[in-house]
C-alpha cells in the first residue's frame, strides 16, 4: 500500500479552511482530519496551504509551443512536454487544452496545425508523457463554413470532454454593431488589408454567420447532448444570448462581455467563466466587463488562465482578498477547482474529500504572492 501523510497543513476544503492532516493512499485521498500527525514518516507542511489541484477549462497555452515563431514548427512531443511543465508549475493538474475548429481566416496557422496538435495531445496522454491530465476542449467557430467536417472528425475522440460554440463575425457577441469600427481597425492591421479588402472581409464574415451559425450551433449541441459532453457558450452579451444558451442546454458561459449577460447566465444555471488574467490585470484587455465586477455581483463561478497559466492560482487568492465581494478563501479556490470540475462532469476531483483523486497543490502564502511549492497528481509528486 502506497501511503503518504501530509500534516500541519491549512487544508482548503469545499466550504472552510482547517488545519490538519491529509493521507494519500493508492492515488486517492484516504483520510482527512483536524489533528496534527506525530508519526515520524509524516510530511510537515509547516502551516502552508494544501488545496485541490487546479482544473483549467480553457487554455490555448499550447499553441505558442507548437508554433513558437511565425512559420516555425516545433516537434510535437517536445511542445507538449513544455506546455505540460508550465501548467504543472502553476498547480494545474487537469487541463482542457483548447483547440479551435475553424477560424475567421480559413487557412490560418490554427487550421493548418490543428490535426498535428490534437494528435500530439492524444498521443502524449496515451503514452504517459504528461504529468497533468490533459483533455480536449473543442472550440467551434460556428461562422466557419468547414466547421462540421472538422467537428465530425474529432468529436469521437475519448479525450473530448468539453465543447464551446463561438461566433467572432462582426456584429456578433464580442463584436456587436457598435464595435465594428474597432473590429475593422484590429483586422486591417493584423492582416494588412486595405479599406476595400476590409469591406469585402466584413461582408464575407457576416454572410457566413448568417448562413451557418444557427444551424451549426444547434447541431453541435444535439451531438454533444447525445454523447454526454458538456457545452459552453462564448462571449454572450445580452439577455437573449443567455436565454438561447440555456435553452440549448449549455452548462458554462465563457467570457460573457456584459453584466447583463453574466447575471442572466448565472440565474439560468450556467457557470459563469471569466479569465484569471482579467482579475490579475484589473480588467478586460478588450474593454468588456471586468471579472472583479462579476465577483462583486456574486455571479463569478469559474476562473480560467486562458493564455497565462500562473494567473490561475494568483487570481483565486486575489478574489479572496478583495473587500467588495463575499468570496472567502474556500469559495474563491472553488472557482479554480470544484466548480470547473463539476461543470465538466469530472466528479472524481476538484475537492479535498475522501475518495477523490489525490490531485493536490501546496501553496506558500508567506511570499509577496501565492507560490506553488509542490504538486501531486493522483498521489504522485510531479513538482
Rosetta blueprint (number, residue, H / E / L):
1 X L
2 X L
3 X E
4 X E
5 X E
6 X E
7 X E
8 X E
9 X E
10 X E
11 X E
12 X E
13 X L
14 X L
15 X L
16 X L
17 X E
18 X E
19 X E
20 X E
21 X E
22 X E
23 X E
24 X E
25 X E
26 X L
27 X L
28 X E
29 X E
30 X E
31 X E
32 X E
33 X E
34 X L
35 X L
36 X L
37 X L
38 X L
39 X L
40 X L
41 X L
42 X L
43 X E
44 X E
45 X L
46 X L
47 X L
48 X L
49 X E
50 X E
51 X E
52 X E
53 X L
54 X E
55 X E
56 X E
57 X E
58 X E
59 X E
60 X L
61 X L
62 X L
63 X H
64 X H
65 X H
66 X H
67 X L
68 X L
69 X E
70 X L
71 X L
72 X E
73 X L
74 X L
75 X L
76 X H
77 X H
78 X H
79 X H
80 X H
81 X H
82 X H
83 X H
84 X H
85 X H
86 X H
87 X H
88 X H
89 X H
90 X L
91 X L
92 X E
93 X E
94 X E
95 X E
96 X E
97 X E
98 X E
99 X E
100 X E
101 X E
102 X L
103 X L
104 X L
105 X L
106 X L
107 X L
108 X L
109 X H
110 X H
111 X H
112 X H
113 X H
114 X H
115 X H
116 X H
117 X H
118 X H
119 X H
120 X H
121 X H
122 X H
123 X H
124 X H
125 X H
126 X H
127 X L
128 X L
129 X L
130 X L
131 X L
132 X L
133 X E
134 X E
135 X E
136 X E
137 X E
138 X E
139 X E
140 X E
141 X E
142 X L
143 X L
144 X L
145 X L
146 X L
147 X H
148 X H
149 X H
150 X H
151 X H
152 X H
153 X H
154 X H
155 X L
156 X L
157 X L
158 X L
159 X L
160 X E
161 X E
162 X E
163 X E
164 X E
165 X E
166 X E
167 X L
168 X L
169 X L
170 X L
171 X L
172 X L
173 X H
174 X H
175 X H
176 X L
177 X H
178 X H
179 X H
180 X H
181 X H
182 X H
183 X H
184 X H
185 X H
186 X H
187 X H
188 X H
189 X H
190 X H
191 X H
192 X L
193 X L
194 X L
195 X H
196 X H
197 X H
198 X H
199 X H
200 X H
201 X H
202 X H
203 X H
204 X H
205 X H
206 X H
207 X H
208 X H
209 X H
210 X H
211 X H
212 X H
213 X H
214 X H
215 X H
216 X H
217 X H
218 X H
219 X H
220 X H
221 X H
222 X H
223 X H
224 X H
225 X H
226 X H
227 X H
228 X L
229 X L
230 X E
231 X E
232 X E
233 X E
234 X E
235 X L
236 X L
237 X L
238 X L
239 X H
240 X H
241 X H
242 X H
243 X H
244 X H
245 X H
246 X H
247 X H
248 X L
249 X L
250 X L
251 X L
252 X E
253 X E
254 X E
255 X L
256 X L
257 X L
258 X L
259 X H
260 X H
261 X H
262 X H
263 X H
264 X H
265 X H
266 X H
267 X H
268 X L
269 X L
270 X L
271 X E
272 X E
273 X E
274 X E
275 X E
276 X H
277 X H
278 X H
279 X H
280 X H
281 X H
282 X L
283 X L
284 X L
285 X L
286 X L
287 X L
288 X L
289 X L
290 X L
291 X H
292 X H
293 X H
294 X H
295 X H
296 X H
297 X L
298 X L
299 X L
300 X L
301 X L
302 X E
303 X E
304 X E
305 X L
306 X E
307 X L
308 X L
309 X L
310 X L
311 X H
312 X H
313 X H
314 X H
315 X H
316 X H
317 X H
318 X H
319 X H
320 X H
321 X H
322 X L
323 X L
324 X L
325 X L
326 X L
327 X L
328 X L
329 X H
330 X H
331 X H
332 X H
333 X H
334 X H
335 X L
336 X L
337 X L
338 X H
339 X H
340 X H
341 X H
342 X H
343 X H
344 X L
345 X L
346 X L
347 X L
348 X L
349 X L
350 X L
351 X L
352 X L
353 X L
354 X L
355 X L
356 X L
357 X E
358 X L
359 X L
360 X E
361 X E
362 X E
363 X E
364 X E
365 X L
366 X L
367 X L
368 X L
369 X L
370 X L
371 X E
372 X E
373 X E
374 X E
375 X E
376 X E
377 X E
378 X L
379 X L
380 X E
381 X E
382 X L
383 X L
